[in-house]
Amino acid sequence: MKIRAEGEADSMKIRAMGQSQAQETITKTLTPDYLKYKLYDSPNAKTIIVPDKLNVPLMLSPGADHSK
């Protein structure tokens, strides 16, 4: 039981370290320019909420989506 518990603890530490490194990488890439790009990245986006003073154009396609 002790060996199993130690193995599980080691496994959790390794996963936590991996998650920490992934979060560091993500944080470095989330620049304001990248976030502006992601606003328009999805063709399925229906609603875009833009913070004040972000200085990005709003693109609207009224009538483009006709549900049947």
C-alpha positions, -999 to +999 in steps of 0.1 A: +000+000+000+028+024+009+046+018-025+013+023-043+006+055-025+041+068-032+037+060-069+004+078-070+020+108-052+049+109-077+024+106-106+005+136-093+037+156-089+047+149-125+012+159-138+013+191-117+047+200-131+035+194-167+004+215-161+025+243-146+048+243-176+019+243-200+003+272-182+036+292-184+037+285-222+001+296-226+006+327-206+035+338-228+015+334-260-016+352-249-006+386-262-032+413-269-026+408-307-032+371-305-064+377-285-077+402-311-070+376-338-089+349-318-120+372-318-125+365-355-110+330-357-141+310-354-167+310-382-193+297-358-190+327-334-224+343-330-217+369-303-185+389-297-181+409-265-155+435-269-140+453-239-139+491-239-109+508-255-097+476-273-097+494-307-109+464-328-133+466-357-167+449-353-177+427-381-214+420-384-232+397-409-269+404-404-291+378-420-262+354-427-276+328-404-310+315-414-321+286-391-345+262-407 
